[in-house]
Amino acid sequence: MVHRLSDLHRLFIYGFLGSLIVCSGTTDRMNVEYQSLVFQGKTRDYIVFTPHHQSNAMPLIINLHGYGSSAEEQMAYTGMNAVADTAGFIVVYPDAVGRRWNSGIGDNPSWPTPDVDDVGFIDALIEALGERYEIDSTRVYACGMSNGGFMSCKLACELSHKIRAAASVTGIISTGTVSSCSPHKAIPMLFMFGTQDPTVPYLGTAGWHSAEETVRHFSALNSCSVSDTVFMTDRDPKDESTATRITCEDSTGNKRVVFYKIVGGGHTWPGAVFALRGNTNRDINASEIICRFFSEN
């Protein structure tokens, strides 16, 4: 659900962004593999990035694209490979069936999704990657943009035995996901929402909770009791947005929920080189913050 672009517009945007990946010394194609697995009779494609300096047990990030987007586009748009290369993460970018994750987003009838078991697919994908790469199975994380963010929330609710922490950028939680959300353990969560998002309304809509309701839901699940608010430095006044970080801790001091409220922000990935819908905040970099959050949890 990143956006609804024409095919020509999408090819222009991601052709340009893709060239940035090819030209980057830290994210060259030698570190990117295109793979697939068969799940429930369907061939599911995905892209794997491995860091240059590999260790015996590396953490894994599952980075999920938006509605109508793709693994290739998500990899280019978020620029996460360069950050993961430094941090020592493997990153996998899966493709959804029909470019749409069955993440609960379809609780709003305007956003239909295929009737497929995407939670089961991600579970199978984690297993398949563990057989091929030296992955630390206790440090598997999920993040996503928009529809992919909805999916990250659903994975936190339904795959908590595999997912250690999750992050959502412009993706909230649906009413159906909330009703069936029963994680086996506390799942640290990070959220980034723009108050002027024209695609996923900050205040919610039919079948979807609001951004702040989504944060409160996971704060309650994680027994958060203490919060702290920091107004981030406005490093780029030209981006017409500012960021506020609200951190919620449990009684032991663990940072269980972190919420970046992007005042004036649109339906975008903060720090991305290309704006999608609305203002892209450039005071922070979503990929850097997500990788740091995962490293700490």
Helices and strands as residue ranges (DSSP letters): H 7-23, G 25-27, G 29-31, E 32-39, E 42-49, E 58-64, H 71-78, H 80-87, E 90-94, G 97-99, G 105-107, H 118-132, E 135-145, H 147-158, E 165-169, H 175-179, E 189-194, H 211-221, E 226-231, G 237-239, E 242-249, E 255-263, H 286-296
